[in-house]
Amino acid sequence: SQQGEEDPQALSIQEGENATMNCSYKTSINNLQWYRQNSGRGLVHLILIRSNEREKHSGRLRVTLDTSKKSSSLLITASRAADTASYFCATDAYGNNRLAFGKGNQVVVIP
Amino acid sequence: GAGVSQSPSNKVTEKGKDVELRCDPISGHTALYWYRQSLGQGLEFLIYFQGNSAPDKSGLPSDRFSAERTGGSVSTLTIQRTQQEDSAVYLCASSSRGRQSYEQYFGPGTRLTVT
């Protein structure tokens, strides 16, 4: 399977709950990034975590990275209806000129 | 300043026709990327431009696909003799640095439908 592959699931949660999604990859990476996509159009960068970092926070987002397991998780706390979107992880592997994107997680937050 | 813009936003074309998709990156961004996203799928890398270096074309799916970047700014993705399997959203992104260690800024995409 390709680099940066999320657990292919659709999450449906109530507003105020937390949403967690996971991403696994296969080769050594320089960093891992998470993006959000609304309505199948442009992606918006959320957060970047480097290979020497284990956890990073940005607002209501918390990202973890476990390089020994080659996996990452994205946690959205206190979800809002506006968080409804697809979330993609993307890996920057050493020596590549590209990001490898996973297939994305669809998150629906019910008001 | 303005973000990445793409045109047209939607394109419907008949099988066998050629199409051109345009991308205007953020001013000053040296790196430009094209991706393709089929329905419900992740992003498929197509091509990467960095400054005046030769582009990385390794993701182009066939020789019907080509891309140019003029003057280190605007880029055009051309698909010749379109096929139905070319139907997808084509996304362009730019970055301020050459390496992908930095975030990419995406345009809204062009939705291509080949009938």
Interface residues (C-beta under 8 A of the other chain):
Chain A: Q2 G4 N30 N31 Q33 Y35 G40 R41 G42 L43 V44 H45 L48 R50 F88 A90 D92 N96 N97 R98 L99 A100 F101 G102 K103 G104
Chain B: V4 Y33 Y35 Q37 L39 G40 Q41 G42 L43 F45 Y48 Q50 D56 G59 V89 L91 A93 R99 Q100 S101 Y102 E103 Q104 Y105 F106 G107 P108 G109
